[in-house]
Structures are given as structure tokens and as C-alpha cells.
């Protein structure tokens, strides 16, 4: 982790003079993965497809953005949430059209219990990357924590429709927080 943080610090001045390239158009790639997730026949196969989705979302537009994203994730992994937020703020400032910067920052806000800030970042993530299934499920969890149960259920149904292997689907069971009476997955 130390080497990622040092590299991100060294690259920080480069952000002042560079501009982030537009993220790649991953629409078709993600639509293919959504179809693949829906066709999966086992939990193991479904998880493999979910991991492939993450590989797409975590592919930053350039090396500088990738370094900062990785540094933020390394900080998150050691529970340095303030450091992770700082990295994601840098990433969002540098690459304002890269959805994953907002998604990762939303996750830290969620972990910190700042659900309104998480929701703002998740909305931005989904507006930039409509097929970001993890942001869709994260948005459902955030809405649930805000007590907006009907919106949370609707959002989670969209996410599960895009990837039926999400663990969050259990929240839709009859006896679960987002379940409907008489309707279970």
C-alpha cells in the first residue's frame, strides 16, 4: 500500500497540468456481461461474471487515474476512510466522467453512515454508467438505510434483473426488509 500512496503523491502534480481522457464506452461489454449473468447456471458461474463486471468498472481511463483509484482502494482496505475519500476526491476532480470514482467514494460514505452523500455519488455513478449493477445494488442499500423502502425495493429489483447472482437479492425474500408479502425470489 505504501508504494501506491507514494506513487499517487508523486503523480498529484501531474493532475494540475493534465486532463483525463474520456472513459471507454463499455455499454456493449456490460450488456454482454448482463446477458451472461442471466444465463449463468450456478452460483460459481454467476460470481465469475460478477467479477468480470468489476474488471470493467475498475478500468480507469488512464494510468494516472488508475494509480489514484488503486491508492484509494488500498487506503479503504486498511480502514483509512479519510485517506480513501481524499484519493477519490482527487480522482473525481481529475476524471469527472469516470463513474467508478463516484462509486468508490459512495461506498466510503456508506460505510461512514453518511447515506445522503452516498446517494448523491451513487446517482452520479448511475447517470455516468447506467449498467453499473454494483452501484444499483449499493443505491438500494442506501435507500433502505434512509428508510425509503419502496424506492429501495424498486432499485434492487433493477439490479437483480441485471445480475440475479447478487447477494443482496436475499433482501427481496418474503421475510426480508425489502420483500413483498407473497413474493419471493
Helices and strands as residue ranges (DSSP letters): H 2-17, H 27-39, H 43-57, H 63-77, H 81-94, H 99-111, H 115-128, H 133-145, H 149-162, G 167-172
